[in-house]
Amino acid sequence: MGIVFILLNVVDAYLTEEALAMGAVELNPVGMLWGNMVAKGLIAVAIVAGLCLCKKEKLLLPLSLGMAAICFWNFAMCFMAVAAHALS
């Protein structure tokens, strides 16, 4: 589950970069601080390591589900931007 969480964070960073390049606005002000994929991946690795050290691995499932929802949102924003551009 830890690998899934890390990958979802990297996908989130990529989709966020793409959406911002298409004119979207970052809704999370803290997210602007770690916008690139490497930083986001390293933060996710630290979170997974911390949860494993504290024996709280069960939290990775809800965290991963939340990240999946965020990735879906970012994908939807990219899709709408592409669709809007194609129609204009």
C-alpha atoms as one frame of an Amber mdcrd trajectory, in Angstrom:
protein
   0.000   0.000   0.000   2.954   2.287   0.625   4.082   2.042  -2.994   0.553
   2.871  -4.161   0.516   5.956  -1.927   3.893   7.110  -3.259   2.872   6.561
  -6.889  -0.402   8.408  -6.383   1.505  11.374  -4.963   3.796  11.447  -7.998
   0.793  11.194 -10.341  -0.867  14.016  -8.395   2.198  16.231  -8.828   2.341
  15.462 -12.572  -1.359  16.094 -13.144  -1.187  19.280 -11.072   1.704  20.563
 -13.199  -0.245  19.757 -16.361  -3.419  21.409 -15.086  -1.529  24.532 -13.994
   0.102  24.733 -17.425  -3.392  24.723 -18.930  -4.551  27.600 -16.741  -5.897
  25.859 -13.655  -5.378  27.329 -10.197  -3.830  25.455  -7.261  -6.511  25.148
  -4.566  -4.096  23.957  -1.891  -1.772  26.802  -0.842   0.565  24.324   0.866
   0.694  22.293  -2.357   2.459  25.146  -4.098   5.471  24.581  -1.831   6.158
  21.058  -3.118   4.826  21.220  -6.647   7.387  19.071  -8.417   7.178  15.303
  -8.699  10.505  14.526  -6.998   9.711  16.605  -3.912   6.197  15.180  -3.699
   7.556  11.634  -4.049  10.158  12.182  -1.339   7.552  13.604   1.024   5.347
  10.571   0.344   8.287   8.241   1.065   8.854  10.049   4.370   5.163   9.707
   5.264   5.186   5.981   4.472   8.391   5.468   6.453   6.987   7.412   9.405
   3.771   5.432   9.413   5.691   2.154   9.228   7.989   3.184  12.094   4.963
   4.106  14.216   3.215   0.870  13.228   0.322   2.824  11.676   0.406   1.217
   8.205  -3.390   0.884   8.295  -3.606   4.622   7.647  -2.128   4.112   4.185
  -5.424   2.801   2.803  -7.501   5.910   3.589  -4.590   8.153   2.594  -4.293
   6.321  -0.728  -8.034   6.570  -1.336  -7.847  10.298  -0.682  -4.922  10.671
  -3.081  -6.808   8.660  -5.701  -9.714  11.105  -5.411  -7.326  14.048  -5.775
  -5.731  12.436  -8.843  -9.174  11.889 -10.345 -10.006  15.560  -9.734  -6.769
  16.716 -11.364  -7.346  14.390 -14.316 -10.861  15.791 -14.707  -9.464  19.348
 -14.692  -6.946  18.431 -17.405  -9.642  16.711 -19.452 -11.967  19.721 -19.205
  -9.168  22.090 -20.187  -8.336  19.983 -23.254 -12.025  19.728 -24.176 -12.530
  23.479 -23.761  -9.487  24.160 -25.937 -10.715  21.754 -28.622 -14.118  23.454
 -28.723 -12.723  26.972 -28.990
